[in-house]
């Protein structure tokens, strides 16, 4: 899996990639769901958070590959 990790790191370490990742964080991890959010909304939000978290992990691993 090292190749894909390197690709993630390469893409998201650019200025544009960093802006995209910041946007993804803003619309997922930094978003606050209100107390009236439905179960479906919470599940959708959790899935989006998991995807952003996976991207961040791939970037970190790609940065650590020499």
Beta strands, then each sheet from edge to edge (+ up, - down):
end
